[in-house]
Amino acid sequence: MLVVKKINAYIGLILGAIAITIAPMLKVPVKGNWNLYQADPRLLYISLAIFALAALFLFVRALSMFRLMAIVAVIWTAVMAAAVWFKVNNYFGSKFFDKMLSKTIHFQWGWIVLLVAVILLATSVKKERLEIKP
């Protein structure tokens, strides 16, 4: 039987929504802080879909699907961080310009908030044995 810690799940969903939509993800020298939409809109839309499905499954109490979406969110966050890192480090295709660009663009605190959110989601569901006492 699956048991959910609702407070952790709700906090994880709220933090995930904040991190994905408004938290700064990259610091670009001339343009300022970029959120996920400015970095890559496709990553934003896929992330929003994953968190929306997780919220839907939590509210309809489909806990096995919620657990699956939490694991998908953890994997997707790792893939997304790698994709943004590779995009920053291989933007122009020239070694000299890419090295200069990668030294000037830095990751911001939004990634930490997103990491905390997916960890809260992943640890909010656990499997317990149902013991029947005679």
N, CA, C and O atoms as a printed pandas DataFrame, in Angstrom:
     atom_number atom_name residue_name chain_id  residue_number  x_coord  y_coord  z_coord
0              1         N          MET        A               1    0.837   -1.173    0.000
1              2        CA          MET        A               1    0.000    0.000    0.000
2              3         C          MET        A               1    0.885    1.241    0.000
3              4         O          MET        A               1    1.855    1.317    0.754
4              5         N          LEU        A               2    0.556    2.199   -0.834
5              6        CA          LEU        A               2    1.318    3.431   -0.909
6              7         C          LEU        A               2    0.728    4.483    0.020
7              8         O          LEU        A               2   -0.488    4.662    0.092
8              9         N          VAL        A               3    1.613    5.171    0.728
9             10        CA          VAL        A               3    1.216    6.228    1.646
10            11         C          VAL        A               3    1.921    7.503    1.207
11            12         O          VAL        A               3    3.113    7.490    0.901
12            13         N          VAL        A               4    1.180    8.598    1.178
13            14        CA          VAL        A               4    1.750    9.869    0.744
14            15         C          VAL        A               4    1.832   10.836    1.922
15            16         O          VAL        A               4    0.923   10.917    2.748
16            17         N          LYS        A               5    2.945   11.565    1.976
17            18        CA          LYS        A               5    3.091   12.670    2.924
18            19         C          LYS        A               5    2.609   13.916    2.188
19            20         O          LYS        A               5    3.333   14.489    1.374
20            21         N          LYS        A               6    1.388   14.325    2.482
21            22        CA          LYS        A               6    0.745   15.392    1.705
22            23         C          LYS        A               6    1.474   16.722    1.812
23            24         O          LYS        A               6    1.593   17.447    0.825
24            25         N          ILE        A               7    1.959   17.043    2.995
25            26        CA          ILE        A               7    2.634   18.330    3.177
26            27         C          ILE        A               7    3.876   18.397    2.291
27            28         O          ILE        A               7    4.104   19.405    1.622
28            29         N          ASN        A               8    4.677   17.333    2.280
29            30        CA          ASN        A               8    5.862   17.307    1.425
30            31         C          ASN        A               8    5.488   17.396   -0.050
31            32         O          ASN        A               8    6.150   18.086   -0.825
32            33         N          ALA        A               9    4.436   16.702   -0.428
33            34        CA          ALA        A               9    4.012   16.719   -1.828
34            35         C          ALA        A               9    3.535   18.112   -2.234
35            36         O          ALA        A               9    3.899   18.597   -3.305
36            37         N          TYR        A              10    2.727   18.758   -1.398
37            38        CA          TYR        A              10    2.225   20.090   -1.723
38            39         C          TYR        A              10    3.350   21.116   -1.766
39            40         O          TYR        A              10    3.387   21.960   -2.661
40            41         N          ILE        A              11    4.268   21.047   -0.802
41            42        CA          ILE        A              11    5.402   21.974   -0.801
42            43         C          ILE        A              11    6.275   21.732   -2.032
43            44         O          ILE        A              11    6.756   22.683   -2.648
44            45         N          GLY        A              12    6.480   20.474   -2.390
45            46        CA          GLY        A              12    7.257   20.159   -3.579
46            47         C          GLY        A              12    6.617   20.686   -4.855
47            48         O          GLY        A              12    7.308   21.204   -5.732
48            49         N          LEU        A              13    5.304   20.556   -4.958
49            50        CA          LEU        A              13    4.603   21.074   -6.138
50            51         C          LEU        A              13    4.670   22.599   -6.203
51            52         O          LEU        A              13    4.880   23.165   -7.276
52            53         N          ILE        A              14    4.495   23.262   -5.069
53            54        CA          ILE        A              14    4.553   24.725   -5.052
54            55         C          ILE        A              14    5.957   25.219   -5.376
55            56         O          ILE        A              14    6.126   26.138   -6.177
56            57         N          LEU        A              15    6.971   24.605   -4.747
57            58        CA          LEU        A              15    8.350   25.004   -5.038
58            59         C          LEU        A              15    8.720   24.718   -6.497
59            60         O          LEU        A              15    9.431   25.503   -7.124
60            61         N          GLY        A              16    8.240   23.607   -7.026
61            62        CA          GLY        A              16    8.512   23.288   -8.427
62            63         C          GLY        A              16    7.888   24.298   -9.366
63            64         O          GLY        A              16    8.509   24.706  -10.348
64            65         N          ALA        A              17    6.657   24.705   -9.071
65            66        CA          ALA        A              17    6.002   25.714   -9.913
66            67         C          ALA        A              17    6.731   27.052   -9.841
67            68         O          ALA        A              17    6.879   27.732  -10.856
68            69         N          ILE        A              18    7.186   27.432   -8.650
69            70        CA          ILE        A              18    7.939   28.682   -8.507
70            71         C          ILE        A              18    9.271   28.593   -9.243
71            72         O          ILE        A              18    9.657   29.526   -9.948
72            73         N          ALA        A              19    9.971   27.479   -9.082
73            74        CA          ALA        A              19   11.285   27.334   -9.708
74            75         C          ALA        A              19   11.187   27.324  -11.222
75            76         O          ALA        A              19   12.030   27.907  -11.903
76            77         N          ILE        A              20   10.168   26.668  -11.754
77            78        CA          ILE        A              20   10.054   26.555  -13.200
78            79         C          ILE        A              20    9.614   27.876  -13.830
79            80         O          ILE        A              20   10.107   28.242  -14.897
80            81         N          THR        A              21    8.706   28.586  -13.192
81            82        CA          THR        A              21    8.124   29.752  -13.856
82            83         C          THR        A              21    8.867   31.056  -13.596
83            84         O          THR        A              21    9.157   31.785  -14.545
84            85         N          ILE        A              22    9.185   31.376  -12.339
85            86        CA          ILE        A              22    9.701   32.723  -12.068
86            87         C          ILE        A              22   11.112   32.786  -11.488
87            88         O          ILE        A              22   11.708   33.863  -11.476
88            89         N          ALA        A              23   11.658   31.691  -11.014
89            90        CA          ALA        A              23   12.980   31.734  -10.397
90            91         C          ALA        A              23   14.057   31.895  -11.471
91            92         O          ALA        A              23   13.956   31.301  -12.544
92            93         N          PRO        A              24   15.093   32.698  -11.185
93            94        CA          PRO        A              24   16.163   32.845  -12.174
94            95         C          PRO        A              24   17.004   31.573  -12.271
95            96         O          PRO        A              24   17.440   31.024  -11.259
96            97         N          MET        A              25   17.223   31.120  -13.494
97            98        CA          MET        A              25   18.003   29.908  -13.723
98            99         C          MET        A              25   19.421   30.214  -14.207
99           100         O          MET        A              25   20.365   29.505  -13.855
100          101         N          LEU        A              26   19.570   31.261  -15.009
101          102        CA          LEU        A              26   20.879   31.630  -15.549
102          103         C          LEU        A              26   21.127   33.112  -15.349
103          104         O          LEU        A              26   20.196   33.915  -15.407
104          105         N          LYS        A              27   22.378   33.480  -15.114
105          106        CA          LYS        A              27   22.760   34.883  -15.062
106          107         C          LYS        A              27   23.561   35.182  -16.321
107          108         O          LYS        A              27   24.687   34.718  -16.495
108          109         N          VAL        A              28   22.941   35.974  -17.193
109          110        CA          VAL        A              28   23.567   36.371  -18.450
110          111         C          VAL        A              28   24.071   37.797  -18.262
111          112         O          VAL        A              28   23.312   38.657  -17.815
112          113         N          PRO        A              29   25.347   38.074  -18.597
113          114        CA          PRO        A              29   25.946   39.366  -18.245
114          115         C          PRO        A              29   25.212   40.598  -18.790
115          116         O          PRO        A              29   24.978   41.536  -18.028
116          117         N          VAL        A              30   24.849   40.634  -20.046
117          118        CA          VAL        A              30   24.257   41.836  -20.613
118          119         C          VAL        A              30   22.753   41.901  -20.360
119          120         O          VAL        A              30   22.216   42.980  -20.109
120          121         N          LYS        A              31   22.072   40.767  -20.424
121          122        CA          LYS        A              31   20.613   40.745  -20.341
122          123         C          LYS        A              31   20.076   40.547  -18.931
123          124         O          LYS        A              31   18.889   40.789  -18.709
124          125         N          GLY        A              32   20.868   40.129  -17.986
125          126        CA          GLY        A              32   20.404   39.930  -16.616
126          127         C          GLY        A              32   20.070   38.473  -16.334
127          128         O          GLY        A              32   20.626   37.564  -16.951
128          129         N          ASN        A              33   19.150   38.262  -15.391
129          130        CA          ASN        A              33   18.768   36.907  -14.996
130          131         C          ASN        A              33   17.720   36.349  -15.951
131          132         O          ASN        A              33   16.782   37.045  -16.340
132          133         N          TRP        A              34   17.893   35.093  -16.320
133          134        CA          TRP        A              34   16.946   34.411  -17.202
134          135         C          TRP        A              34   16.233   33.327  -16.435
135          136         O          TRP        A              34   16.854   32.579  -15.680
136          137         N          ASN        A              35   14.923   33.237  -16.626
137          138        CA          ASN        A              35   14.198   32.096  -16.095
138          139         C          ASN        A              35   14.214   30.980  -17.142
139          140         O          ASN        A              35   14.876   31.105  -18.172
140          141         N          LEU        A              36   13.503   29.916  -16.887
141          142        CA          LEU        A              36   13.565   28.759  -17.784
142          143         C          LEU        A              36   12.961   29.064  -19.149
143          144         O          LEU        A              36   13.406   28.509  -20.154
144          145         N          TYR        A              37   11.958   29.934  -19.205
145          146        CA          TYR        A              37   11.348   30.273  -20.487
146          147         C          TYR        A              37   12.335   30.992  -21.402
147          148         O          TYR        A              37   12.365   30.738  -22.606
148          149         N          GLN        A              38   13.129   31.877  -20.842
149          150        CA          GLN        A              38   14.102   32.613  -21.645
150          151         C          GLN        A              38   15.279   31.738  -22.038
151          152         O          GLN        A              38   15.901   31.967  -23.075
152          153         N          ALA        A              39   15.593   30.730  -21.217
153          154        CA          ALA        A              39   16.688   29.824  -21.558
154          155         C          ALA        A              39   16.279   28.882  -22.681
155          156         O          ALA        A              39   16.993   28.761  -23.676
156          157         N          ASP        A              40   15.138   28.215  -22.535
157          158        CA          ASP        A              40   14.618   27.331  -23.573
158          159         C          ASP        A              40   13.141   27.064  -23.293
159          160         O          ASP        A              40   12.821   26.391  -22.314
160          161         N          PRO        A              41   12.238   27.573  -24.123
161          162        CA          PRO        A              41   10.807   27.413  -23.864
162          163         C          PRO        A              41   10.335   25.957  -23.871
163          164         O          PRO        A              41    9.404   25.606  -23.146
164          165         N          ARG        A              42   10.970   25.106  -24.685
165          166        CA          ARG        A              42   10.547   23.700  -24.720
166          167         C          ARG        A              42   10.781   23.017  -23.384
167          168         O          ARG        A              42    9.959   22.212  -22.944
168          169         N          LEU        A              43   11.898   23.332  -22.733
169          170        CA          LEU        A              43   12.158   22.766  -21.404
170          171         C          LEU        A              43   11.099   23.221  -20.409
171          172         O          LEU        A              43   10.670   22.440  -19.559
172          173         N          LEU        A              44   10.675   24.472  -20.508
173          174        CA          LEU        A              44    9.632   24.986  -19.619
174          175         C          LEU        A              44    8.321   24.238  -19.826
175          176         O          LEU        A              44    7.692   23.818  -18.855
176          177         N          TYR        A              45    7.901   24.067  -21.070
177          178        CA          TYR        A              45    6.612   23.433  -21.334
178          179         C          TYR        A              45    6.601   21.966  -20.905
179          180         O          TYR        A              45    5.607   21.491  -20.355
180          181         N          ILE        A              46    7.683   21.257  -21.149
181          182        CA          ILE        A              46    7.749   19.853  -20.734
182          183         C          ILE        A              46    7.758   19.750  -19.207
183          184         O          ILE        A              46    7.103   18.877  -18.637
184          185         N          SER        A              47    8.497   20.639  -18.553
185          186        CA          SER        A              47    8.545   20.636  -17.089
186          187         C          SER        A              47    7.189   20.967  -16.482
187          188         O          SER        A              47    6.773   20.348  -15.503
188          189         N          LEU        A              48    6.502   21.944  -17.065
189          190        CA          LEU        A              48    5.164   22.274  -16.573
190          191         C          LEU        A              48    4.206   21.109  -16.753
191          192         O          LEU        A              48    3.369   20.856  -15.887
192          193         N          ALA        A              49    4.317   20.400  -17.861
193          194        CA          ALA        A              49    3.450   19.241  -18.093
194          195         C          ALA        A              49    3.715   18.148  -17.066
195          196         O          ALA        A              49    2.775   17.537  -16.557
196          197         N          ILE        A              50    4.980   17.896  -16.756
197          198        CA          ILE        A              50    5.323   16.865  -15.772
198          199         C          ILE        A              50    4.773   17.234  -14.397
199          200         O          ILE        A              50    4.183   16.393  -13.719
200          201         N          PHE        A              51    4.962   18.484  -13.982
201          202        CA          PHE        A              51    4.464   18.901  -12.672
202          203         C          PHE        A              51    2.939   18.959  -12.641
203          204         O          PHE        A              51    2.332   18.668  -11.610
204          205         N          ALA        A              52    2.313   19.330  -13.757
205          206        CA          ALA        A              52    0.847   19.361  -13.808
206          207         C          ALA        A              52    0.275   17.950  -13.708
207          208         O          ALA        A              52   -0.715   17.734  -13.010
208          209         N          LEU        A              53    0.886   16.990  -14.396
209          210        CA          LEU        A              53    0.427   15.606  -14.290
210          211         C          LEU        A              53    0.639   15.058  -12.878
211          212         O          LEU        A              53   -0.201   14.325  -12.357
212          213         N          ALA        A              54    1.760   15.417  -12.270
213          214        CA          ALA        A              54    1.995   14.980  -10.895
214          215         C          ALA        A              54    0.934   15.556   -9.954
215          216         O          ALA        A              54    0.437   14.853   -9.075
216          217         N          ALA        A              55    0.591   16.819  -10.136
217          218        CA          ALA        A              55   -0.444   17.428   -9.301
218          219         C          ALA        A              55   -1.796   16.767   -9.543
219          220         O          ALA        A              55   -2.537   16.505   -8.595
220          221         N          LEU        A              56   -2.118   16.500  -10.794
221          222        CA          LEU        A              56   -3.377   15.832  -11.108
222          223         C          LEU        A              56   -3.460   14.461  -10.450
223          224         O          LEU        A              56   -4.479   14.115   -9.852
224          225         N          PHE        A              57   -2.387   13.680  -10.561
225          226        CA          PHE        A              57   -2.385   12.343   -9.966
226          227         C          PHE        A              57   -2.428   12.404   -8.445
227          228         O          PHE        A              57   -2.982   11.507   -7.809
228          229         N          LEU        A              58   -1.852   13.445   -7.851
229          230        CA          LEU        A              58   -1.935   13.593   -6.397
230          231         C          LEU        A              58   -3.368   13.911   -5.972
231          232         O          LEU        A              58   -3.859   13.364   -4.984
232          233         N          PHE        A              59   -4.032   14.783   -6.705
233          234        CA          PHE        A              59   -5.380   15.195   -6.319
234          235         C          PHE        A              59   -6.419   14.115   -6.558
235          236         O          PHE        A              59   -7.424   14.072   -5.849
236          237         N          VAL        A              60   -6.209   13.241   -7.535
237          238        CA          VAL        A              60   -7.165   12.152   -7.753
238          239         C          VAL        A              60   -6.745   10.877   -7.025
239          240         O          VAL        A              60   -7.374    9.831   -7.182
240          241         N          ARG        A              61   -5.683   10.967   -6.231
241          242        CA          ARG        A              61   -5.186    9.871   -5.393
242          243         C          ARG        A              61   -4.738    8.649   -6.190
243          244         O          ARG        A              61   -4.915    7.515   -5.746
244          245         N          ALA        A              62   -4.162    8.881   -7.356
245          246        CA          ALA        A              62   -3.524    7.807   -8.114
246          247         C          ALA        A              62   -2.056    7.806   -7.698
247          248         O          ALA        A              62   -1.197    8.334   -8.404
248          249         N          LEU        A              63   -1.785    7.210   -6.547
249          250        CA          LEU        A              63   -0.471    7.355   -5.930
250          251         C          LEU        A              63    0.640    6.639   -6.689
251          252         O          LEU        A              63    1.784    7.094   -6.684
252          253         N          SER        A              64    0.322    5.537   -7.334
253          254        CA          SER        A              64    1.370    4.869   -8.116
254          255         C          SER        A              64    1.786    5.730   -9.311
255          256         O          SER        A              64    2.967    5.780   -9.654
256          257         N          MET        A              65    0.838    6.396   -9.937
257          258        CA          MET        A              65    1.163    7.290  -11.051
258          259         C          MET        A              65    1.860    8.554  -10.547
259          260         O          MET        A              65    2.742    9.086  -11.222
260          261         N          PHE        A              66    1.469    9.041   -9.358
261          262        CA          PHE        A              66    2.148   10.192   -8.764
262          263         C          PHE        A              66    3.600    9.857   -8.463
263          264         O          PHE        A              66    4.497   10.666   -8.698
264          265         N          ARG        A              67    3.822    8.659   -7.940
265          266        CA          ARG        A              67    5.187    8.221   -7.653
266          267         C          ARG        A              67    6.002    8.126   -8.938
267          268         O          ARG        A              67    7.167    8.524   -8.964
268          269         N          LEU        A              68    5.400    7.604   -9.997
269          270        CA          LEU        A              68    6.072    7.514  -11.293
270          271         C          LEU        A              68    6.407    8.913  -11.829
271          272         O          LEU        A              68    7.508    9.135  -12.333
272          273         N          MET        A              69    5.473    9.843  -11.723
273          274        CA          MET        A              69    5.731   11.203  -12.210
274          275         C          MET        A              69    6.785   11.908  -11.364
275          276         O          MET        A              69    7.525   12.743  -11.884
276          277         N          ALA        A              70    6.872   11.594  -10.079
277          278        CA          ALA        A              70    7.922   12.167   -9.238
278          279         C          ALA        A              70    9.290   11.661   -9.682
279          280         O          ALA        A              70   10.255   12.424   -9.719
280          281         N          ILE        A              71    9.374   10.375  -10.017
281          282        CA          ILE        A              71   10.639    9.820  -10.521
282          283         C          ILE        A              71   10.973   10.412  -11.874
283          284         O          ILE        A              71   12.134   10.713  -12.154
284          285         N          VAL        A              72    9.962   10.580  -12.719
285          286        CA          VAL        A              72   10.176   11.218  -14.025
286          287         C          VAL        A              72   10.656   12.662  -13.837
287          288         O          VAL        A              72   11.507   13.132  -14.592
288          289         N          ALA        A              73   10.119   13.365  -12.842
289          290        CA          ALA        A              73   10.546   14.737  -12.566
290          291         C          ALA        A              73   12.007   14.790  -12.132
291          292         O          ALA        A              73   12.735   15.702  -12.524
292          293         N          VAL        A              74   12.441   13.830  -11.333
293          294        CA          VAL        A              74   13.846   13.785  -10.916
294          295         C          VAL        A              74   14.748   13.560  -12.122
295          296         O          VAL        A              74   15.755   14.248  -12.290
296          297         N          ILE        A              75   14.388   12.602  -12.953
297          298        CA          ILE        A              75   15.195   12.305  -14.143
298          299         C          ILE        A              75   15.178   13.489  -15.101
299          300         O          ILE        A              75   16.214   13.854  -15.657
300          301         N          TRP        A              76   14.002   14.091  -15.296
301          302        CA          TRP        A              76   13.884   15.219  -16.215
302          303         C          TRP        A              76   14.691   16.423  -15.722
303          304         O          TRP        A              76   15.266   17.145  -16.537
304          305         N          THR        A              77   14.746   16.655  -14.410
305          306        CA          THR        A              77   15.539   17.757  -13.880
306          307         C          THR        A              77   17.018   17.549  -14.163
307          308         O          THR        A              77   17.723   18.496  -14.509
308          309         N          ALA        A              78   17.490   16.327  -14.019
309          310        CA          ALA        A              78   18.896   16.042  -14.336
310          311         C          ALA        A              78   19.171   16.229  -15.823
311          312         O          ALA        A              78   20.191   16.807  -16.197
312          313         N          VAL        A              79   18.272   15.745  -16.669
313          314        CA          VAL        A              79   18.442   15.905  -18.117
314          315         C          VAL        A              79   18.376   17.380  -18.497
315          316         O          VAL        A              79   19.138   17.841  -19.346
316          317         N          MET        A              80   17.470   18.116  -17.870
317          318        CA          MET        A              80   17.313   19.533  -18.168
318          319         C          MET        A              80   18.556   20.329  -17.756
319          320         O          MET        A              80   18.998   21.205  -18.500
320          321         N          ALA        A              81   19.115   20.040  -16.597
321          322        CA          ALA        A              81   20.330   20.730  -16.159
322          323         C          ALA        A              81   21.492   20.421  -17.101
323          324         O          ALA        A              81   22.288   21.304  -17.422
324          325         N          ALA        A              82   21.587   19.166  -17.542
325          326        CA          ALA        A              82   22.644   18.810  -18.494
326          327         C          ALA        A              82   22.431   19.505  -19.837
327          328         O          ALA        A              82   23.393   19.947  -20.466
328          329         N          ALA        A              83   21.178   19.601  -20.278
329          330        CA          ALA        A              83   20.892   20.255  -21.556
330          331         C          ALA        A              83   21.252   21.738  -21.513
331          332         O          ALA        A              83   21.829   22.264  -22.465
332          333         N          VAL        A              84   20.917   22.412  -20.417
333          334        CA          VAL        A              84   21.250   23.831  -20.291
334          335         C          VAL        A              84   22.760   24.003  -20.203
335          336         O          VAL        A              84   23.309   24.934  -20.792
336          337         N          TRP        A              85   23.431   23.130  -19.485
337          338        CA          TRP        A              85   24.891   23.216  -19.379
338          339         C          TRP        A              85   25.552   23.027  -20.747
339          340         O          TRP        A              85   26.466   23.770  -21.106
340          341         N          PHE        A              86   25.089   22.035  -21.507
341          342        CA          PHE        A              86   25.653   21.819  -22.835
342          343         C          PHE        A              86   25.317   22.960  -23.785
343          344         O          PHE        A              86   26.128   23.299  -24.648
344          345         N          LYS        A              87   24.143   23.556  -23.645
345          346        CA          LYS        A              87   23.780   24.678  -24.503
346          347         C          LYS        A              87   24.673   25.881  -24.205
347          348         O          LYS        A              87   25.078   26.592  -25.124
348          349         N          VAL        A              88   24.981   26.110  -22.942
349          350        CA          VAL        A              88   25.858   27.221  -22.573
350          351         C          VAL        A              88   27.281   26.959  -23.065
351          352         O          VAL        A              88   27.943   27.873  -23.558
352          353         N          ASN        A              89   27.750   25.731  -22.936
353          354        CA          ASN        A              89   29.139   25.432  -23.287
354          355         C          ASN        A              89   29.368   25.172  -24.770
355          356         O          ASN        A              89   30.522   25.149  -25.199
356          357         N          ASN        A              90   28.335   24.978  -25.566
357          358        CA          ASN        A              90   28.492   24.723  -26.999
358          359         C          ASN        A              90   27.526   25.576  -27.804
359          360         O          ASN        A              90   26.868   25.066  -28.711
360          361         N          TYR        A              91   27.426   26.848  -27.496
361          362        CA          TYR        A              91   26.435   27.703  -28.131
362          363         C          TYR        A              91   26.841   28.118  -29.544
363          364         O          TYR        A              91   26.028   28.048  -30.465
364          365         N          PHE        A              92   28.084   28.547  -29.722
365          366        CA          PHE        A              92   28.525   29.065  -31.012
366          367         C          PHE        A              92   29.131   28.011  -31.922
367          368         O          PHE        A              92   29.106   28.167  -33.143
368          369         N          GLY        A              93   29.668   26.954  -31.362
369          370        CA          GLY        A              93   30.354   25.943  -32.158
370          371         C          GLY        A              93   31.837   26.263  -32.343
371          372         O          GLY        A              93   32.557   25.512  -33.001
372          373         N          SER        A              94   32.280   27.340  -31.781
373          374        CA          SER        A              94   33.686   27.732  -31.833
374          375         C          SER        A              94   34.261   27.581  -30.427
375          376         O          SER        A              94   33.665   28.032  -29.449
376          377         N          LYS        A              95   35.422   26.943  -30.340
377          378        CA          LYS        A              95   35.992   26.676  -29.026
378          379         C          LYS        A              95   36.286   27.953  -28.246
379          380         O          LYS        A              95   36.022   28.024  -27.046
380          381         N          PHE        A              96   36.825   28.948  -28.918
381          382        CA          PHE        A              96   37.213   30.187  -28.257
382          383         C          PHE        A              96   35.992   30.929  -27.700
383          384         O          PHE        A              96   35.975   31.312  -26.531
384          385         N          PHE        A              97   34.972   31.128  -28.542
385          386        CA          PHE        A              97   33.790   31.861  -28.109
386          387         C          PHE        A              97   32.977   31.074  -27.073
387          388         O          PHE        A              97   32.422   31.658  -26.143
388          389         N          ASP        A              98   32.910   29.752  -27.237
389          390        CA          ASP        A              98   32.183   28.935  -26.260
390          391         C          ASP        A              98   32.849   28.976  -24.891
391          392         O          ASP        A              98   32.169   28.983  -23.865
392          393         N          LYS        A              99   34.189   29.004  -24.878
393          394        CA          LYS        A              99   34.901   29.068  -23.603
394          395         C          LYS        A              99   34.663   30.413  -22.920
395          396         O          LYS        A              99   34.497   30.481  -21.702
396          397         N          MET        A             100   34.648   31.476  -23.713
397          398        CA          MET        A             100   34.371   32.807  -23.145
398          399         C          MET        A             100   32.944   32.893  -22.622
399          400         O          MET        A             100   32.700   33.435  -21.544
400          401         N          LEU        A             101   32.009   32.359  -23.388
401          402        CA          LEU        A             101   30.605   32.410  -22.988
402          403         C          LEU        A             101   30.349   31.579  -21.736
403          404         O          LEU        A             101   29.601   32.001  -20.854
404          405         N          SER        A             102   30.960   30.409  -21.650
405          406        CA          SER        A             102   30.725   29.548  -20.490
406          407         C          SER        A             102   31.316   30.139  -19.210
407          408         O          SER        A             102   30.874   29.800  -18.112
408          409         N          LYS        A             103   32.307   31.016  -19.340
409          410        CA          LYS        A             103   32.862   31.661  -18.149
410          411         C          LYS        A             103   32.011   32.835  -17.677
411          412         O          LYS        A             103   32.109   33.246  -16.521
412          413         N          THR        A             104   31.174   33.377  -18.567
413          414        CA          THR        A             104   30.383   34.545  -18.184
414          415         C          THR        A             104   28.959   34.193  -17.751
415          416         O          THR        A             104   28.354   34.939  -16.982
416          417         N          ILE        A             105   28.416   33.080  -18.224
417          418        CA          ILE        A             105   27.050   32.678  -17.856
418          419         C          ILE        A             105   27.119   31.717  -16.678
419          420         O          ILE        A             105   27.846   30.724  -16.712
420          421         N          HIS        A             106   26.353   32.025  -15.637
421          422        CA          HIS        A             106   26.380   31.215  -14.416
422          423         C          HIS        A             106   24.982   30.722  -14.061
423          424         O          HIS        A             106   23.984   31.391  -14.329
424          425         N          PHE        A             107   24.931   29.546  -13.458
425          426        CA          PHE        A             107   23.670   29.011  -12.954
426          427         C          PHE        A             107   23.263   29.802  -11.719
427          428         O          PHE        A             107   24.117   30.256  -10.958
428          429         N          GLN        A             108   21.936   29.969  -11.519
429          430        CA          GLN        A             108   21.418   30.748  -10.408
430          431         C          GLN        A             108   20.714   29.842   -9.392
431          432         O          GLN        A             108   20.728   28.618   -9.524
432          433         N          TRP        A             109   20.107   30.454   -8.388
433          434        CA          TRP        A             109   19.499   29.717   -7.276
434          435         C          TRP        A             109   18.225   28.990   -7.656
435          436         O          TRP        A             109   17.738   28.190   -6.857
436          437         N          GLY        A             110   17.666   29.217   -8.813
437          438        CA          GLY        A             110   16.461   28.514   -9.234
438          439         C          GLY        A             110   16.668   27.015   -9.366
439          440         O          GLY        A             110   15.739   26.238   -9.146
440          441         N          TRP        A             111   17.871   26.603   -9.722
441          442        CA          TRP        A             111   18.178   25.173   -9.836
442          443         C          TRP        A             111   18.135   24.500   -8.476
443          444         O          TRP        A             111   17.708   23.351   -8.372
444          445         N          ILE        A             112   18.566   25.188   -7.438
445          446        CA          ILE        A             112   18.526   24.618   -6.088
446          447         C          ILE        A             112   17.078   24.442   -5.631
447          448         O          ILE        A             112   16.733   23.421   -5.036
448          449         N          VAL        A             113   16.236   25.432   -5.908
449          450        CA          VAL        A             113   14.821   25.342   -5.542
450          451         C          VAL        A             113   14.163   24.185   -6.297
451          452         O          VAL        A             113   13.368   23.441   -5.722
452          453         N          LEU        A             114   14.492   24.034   -7.578
453          454        CA          LEU        A             114   13.938   22.929   -8.362
454          455         C          LEU        A             114   14.417   21.580   -7.833
455          456         O          LEU        A             114   13.641   20.625   -7.781
456          457         N          LEU        A             115   15.676   21.495   -7.443
457          458        CA          LEU        A             115   16.206   20.250   -6.884
458          459         C          LEU        A             115   15.508   19.890   -5.573
459          460         O          LEU        A             115   15.166   18.727   -5.356
460          461         N          VAL        A             116   15.295   20.863   -4.709
461          462        CA          VAL        A             116   14.579   20.613   -3.455
462          463         C          VAL        A             116   13.149   20.160   -3.743
463          464         O          VAL        A             116   12.628   19.268   -3.074
464          465         N          ALA        A             117   12.515   20.780   -4.746
465          466        CA          ALA        A             117   11.135   20.419   -5.092
466          467         C          ALA        A             117   11.041   18.983   -5.564
467          468         O          ALA        A             117   10.155   18.255   -5.118
468          469         N          VAL        A             118   11.922   18.550   -6.449
469          470        CA          VAL        A             118   11.819   17.177   -6.951
470          471         C          VAL        A             118   12.228   16.164   -5.889
471          472         O          VAL        A             118   11.720   15.042   -5.890
472          473         N          ILE        A             119   13.124   16.526   -4.993
473          474        CA          ILE        A             119   13.472   15.612   -3.897
474          475         C          ILE        A             119   12.273   15.457   -2.956
475          476         O          ILE        A             119   11.983   14.350   -2.501
476          477         N          LEU        A             120   11.580   16.555   -2.663
477          478        CA          LEU        A             120   10.379   16.465   -1.829
478          479         C          LEU        A             120    9.306   15.617   -2.501
479          480         O          LEU        A             120    8.637   14.828   -1.835
480          481         N          LEU        A             121    9.136   15.768   -3.805
481          482        CA          LEU        A             121    8.148   14.958   -4.514
482          483         C          LEU        A             121    8.528   13.479   -4.496
483          484         O          LEU        A             121    7.681   12.616   -4.271
484          485         N          ALA        A             122    9.796   13.199   -4.732
485          486        CA          ALA        A             122   10.226   11.801   -4.812
486          487         C          ALA        A             122   10.162   11.098   -3.459
487          488         O          ALA        A             122    9.933    9.890   -3.397
488          489         N          THR        A             123   10.361   11.842   -2.387
489          490        CA          THR        A             123   10.349   11.212   -1.058
490          491         C          THR        A             123    8.990   11.307   -0.370
491          492         O          THR        A             123    8.851   10.868    0.772
492          493         N          SER        A             124    7.994   11.868   -1.035
493          494        CA          SER        A             124    6.695   12.027   -0.380
494          495         C          SER        A             124    5.831   10.767   -0.435
495          496         O          SER        A             124    4.861   10.654    0.314
496          497         N          VAL        A             125    6.167    9.826   -1.305
497          498        CA          VAL        A             125    5.390    8.592   -1.409
498          499         C          VAL        A             125    6.270    7.427   -0.990
499          500         O          VAL        A             125    7.390    7.270   -1.477
500          501         N          LYS        A             126    5.745    6.609   -0.075
501          502        CA          LYS        A             126    6.498    5.421    0.326
502          503         C          LYS        A             126    5.559    4.234    0.385
503          504         O          LYS        A             126    4.342    4.377    0.509
504          505         N          LYS        A             127    6.155    3.067    0.292
505          506        CA          LYS        A             127    5.375    1.838    0.306
506          507         C          LYS        A             127    5.398    1.273    1.731
507          508         O          LYS        A             127    6.458    1.136    2.341
508          509         N          GLU        A             128    4.228    0.954    2.238
509          510        CA          GLU        A             128    4.116    0.353    3.559
510          511         C          GLU        A             128    3.374   -0.968    3.466
511          512         O          GLU        A             128    2.492   -1.155    2.627
512          513         N          ARG        A             129    3.756   -1.874    4.350
513          514        CA          ARG        A             129    3.039   -3.152    4.430
514          515         C          ARG        A             129    1.836   -2.989    5.327
515          516         O          ARG        A             129    1.917   -2.382    6.395
516          517         N          LEU        A             130    0.757   -3.519    4.901
517          518        CA          LEU        A             130   -0.461   -3.488    5.697
518          519         C          LEU        A             130   -0.502   -4.749    6.555
519          520         O          LEU        A             130   -0.598   -5.862    6.038
520          521         N          GLU        A             131   -0.430   -4.561    7.866
521          522        CA          GLU        A             131   -0.446   -5.697    8.773
522          523         C          GLU        A             131   -1.837   -5.846    9.368
523          524         O          GLU        A             131   -2.416   -4.894    9.892
524          525         N          ILE        A             132   -2.348   -7.042    9.277
525          526        CA          ILE        A             132   -3.667   -7.331    9.829
526          527         C          ILE        A             132   -3.461   -8.108   11.141
527          528         O          ILE        A             132   -2.838   -9.169   11.168
528          529         N          LYS        A             133   -3.995   -7.551   12.200
529          530        CA          LYS        A             133   -3.857   -8.210   13.499
530          531         C          LYS        A             133   -5.064   -9.103   13.735
531          532         O          LYS        A             133   -6.205   -8.685   13.542
532          533         N          PRO        A             134   -4.800  -10.357   14.162
533          534        CA          PRO        A             134   -5.934  -11.284   14.392
534          535         C          PRO        A             134   -6.711  -10.966   15.650
535          536         O          PRO        A             134   -7.681  -11.655   15.967
